[in-house]
Amino acid sequence: MSDAHSKVMMISVGFVAGALCLAFVSWLNWPAEDRTQPAGFDAHSSARTTSQVDPAANPAFQPFVDAPQRTADSGDGAVDRRDTQPLVFAPGEVVLRIGDRYRFGSPTVVADNATDTSAVKGGHDLICFDLRGGRCVLGTPGGSEQVYHPRIVVGNPPTQPEVFDALLDAPDDLSEADEVTLYGSVSANERTGVVLIRARDGRVYKARIVEEERATHALDRSVVLAYAELPTVPDGGAVRMSSDVVTGVEPVADIYTALRDLRKLLGKMPGRNHYLRVNKGQLIQLDFPPHDLVVTKDRHLVLGAPLLTSLQLDHGGLIYAEAGIGRAGELRYSRNAGVVVLGEMAGNITAKSSGTICIDGNLTGVVRCQRGTTLVVFGDLYGTVHVDYRTTVVVRGEIIRDGEWLQVGRRGGGDIYLEGYYSRDRIENFPGSRAMTLHVEESDLKKGRHSRLAGFRNVVVGDRAWNKFPQ
């Protein structure tokens, strides 16, 4: 064997001997009781024989048993309600956990595993099914329903305490739903989180979440509900808003379908129609708008009566005037919006931004269009149209006043489409503009483009756009 191999073996033996010495010294320093072999340990086997274990001698070798039940003093933050006394509540409040049953007016609840059910003798009014994420799901054998606040045109939604206080009665035909969900806050879709619940004795109560205790374990969650009895009246259950809030209702007519059909119709014509797009549930009907109403949020309004006052949209939206606009009516919008007028438009409409204005009847008033507005008049034009900067005007009826119906602003620019027959003599009487192009369906002029005629930049007769127009 070489000297190198001999040295390696000597070093290895030295390391092993040193490790054994350290282990022996450590064993000598252990307490005597720790150096003894535990009961049940077989020195000739590498496994413990649990059948020979003496639990009293060494608790570490206790056989496996079920985990201990949580108690009020278990120290892990959880409470075993089987070891606690029932809570007593103040009048008008109740603390619920999952499985609890309750009868309105009772000072205590009945837990799901309780043997004493005298607190709900004759049946419970509600049972707590679930608690999670700010919601409380209740079973309601007598019936229940959600409470919604009116659709808000101007003003802020009420808080839940305000809704609870403003709810003064309940409908006499309350829903028979046997389950309802309470929410901890008012939502964006008019749902208040307050609910109405009919007790087994026929009385109706309003209820809301006052406080919630969240926990990882479902059975440790709890919620505090406030409740109060309400009288029942026909058509009751309305939330009475403050005087500085303007509210409306859901339209009865299917205006969504009418708007969809109108968009399809306008899609076959020049201009824009997408400002008339409204999602389901966005319309709010106002029969009689307040005087000089200014709407600062994006709202889609249906006017059930003729507009006889001023109405201003500051943040876009839509106006559907199903009864027309009277002579004293004035409508203004400063951001992208859509306007639909059924019947006569005898007042004033001012568009300071892009949008779509559709008048189903005659235009006898004044419309001012700016910055990319599309105006479509299905009736006759008796009034005046002011156009400025990339405006599209379509008139499907007749022009009644040849020399006064059109006024063009400084910047001008845009296209005018007149459906029907217009002779050259009539066209030359129109107040044209070098920034505008006039399109007529038929004329004694030759079909095609005519430059600088009657003050217009171009006059186009019978172009292809007319082939797409709906008949």
Secondary structure, DSSP 8 states (H G I E B T S, - for coil): --HHHHHHHHHHHHHHHHHHHHHHHHHHHS-HHHHS--TTB-TT-SSB-GGG--TTT-GGG----------TTSSSS---GGGS------TTEEEE-TT-EE-TT-SS-B-TT-S--GGGTT--SEEEEEEETTEEEEE-TT-EEEEE--EEEES----HHHHHHHB--EETT----SEEEEESS--TTSEEEEEEEE-TTS-EEEEEEEEEE--SSGGG-EEEEEEEEE-EETT---B---TT-EEEB--SS-HHHHHHHHHHHHTTSSS--GGG---TT-EEEESS--TTEEE-S-EEEEESS-B-SEEEESS-EEEEETT-B-TT-EEEESSSEEEEE-S-B-SEEEE-SSEEEEESS-B-SEEE--SSEEEEESS-B-SEEEE-SSEEEEE-S-B--TTTSEEE-SS--EEEEEEEE--HHHHHTS---TTEEEEEEE-SS-SEEEES-TT-SEEEES-GGGGGS--
